[in-house]
Amino acid sequence: MSLEIRRTSPADLPRLLEIYAAARRFMAETGNPRQWGPRAWPPEALLRQDIAAGKSWVCAEAERVLGAFFLDFGPDPEPTYRVIEGAWGDPSPYGVVHRIASDGSVRGVGSFCLRWALARCGHLRIDTHPDNRPMQNLLSKLGFAYRGVIHIEQDDDPRLAYEKSGAFDASPP
């Protein structure tokens, strides 16, 4: 398996829509129909905005896009994370990963994406729905620490917040 990460181009948008549709189906099949399903998350307009801002990334193998995610980095890239029921472990600037998904055709895409993001940022925060057991298991497997609960504007379901500080590549995304 020879995976690579690159910035998402506008030409990738139709493939992203397919990947997120597959991810919504997978979530529903594994007991998590509410995280993205009711709102058909993420909306196309948001994906276009992510691409234009240079914060959307894809994971590809031999030109075939298998996964996608949003990555931002800075002293406060996710305002929602300012309030947490719990406590963050590292106050330094961090990267935030959102909207991570794969088409399910190749195992390990999510792990590859998160390791790549951590190598570039050195400190990652991420959240997930309480019903998203596969993501919780992946984060645990990769050594992310559970830090508490955050709340998002899009719905009333709480989100479980995780964090990891690790390898640093010195070249933020």
QUIFENTA-V8253 format. One line per field, one symbol per residue. ss: DSSP state (A for helix, B for strand, O for the rest). A space follows every 10 residues. Layout:
ss = ???
This chain:
ss = OOBBBBBOOA AAAAAAAAAA AAAAAAAAAO OOOOOOOOOO OOOAAAAAAA AAOOOBBBBB BOOBBBBBBB BBBBOOOOAA AAOOBBOOOO OOOBBBBBBB BBOOOOOOAA AAAAAAAAAA AOBBBBBBBO OOAAAAAAAA AOOOBBBBBB OOOOOOOOBB BBBBBOOOOO OOO
